[in-house]
Each structure stands twice: as structure tokens, then as C-alpha cells.
Amino acid sequence: MAKAKKAINDNTPTIFGRLRKWIEYSGGVSALNRLDDRTLLDIGLTRSEISDYVREWSNKSDDAA
């Protein structure tokens, strides 16, 4: 009996998907870290919140896609 093939888009994380997600995350953190403290406060963030904010934003953008 032949095995059923897995669907190509079965939402399992691949090495490329993980790499893309890491690049997106590190780019977002890097961009926000380049801002000065006053600008961060203007957008409602402190420097210690950057990592959590980018991770949350990244997960939301994955859900929307």
C-alpha cells in the first residue's frame, strides 16, 4: 500500500521558515534598537520591551498571512 504524501503547505516549520522568521525578528529588533529613547517613548515602547514587542508582532503577522 502506498503511503499518503504530506501536503506541501501543512504548516510545519521548515528550516527555511525558521530562518525567515529569525531574519524578520532580528531585523525588527535591530531597527528599533537604532531609535533613540525619546522616539521609542513616542511610539509607546521602552528599550526593554523591544524584544517582546517584535516577537508578538511577528507572530501576529504570521497569523494574518
HELIX and SHEET records of a PDB file:
HELIX    1   1 ILE A   15  ASN A   33  1                                  19    
HELIX    2   2 ASP A   37  ASP A   42  1                                   6    
HELIX    3   3 ARG A   47  GLU A   49  5                                   3    
HELIX    4   4 ILE A   50  ALA A   64  1                                  15    
END                                                                             
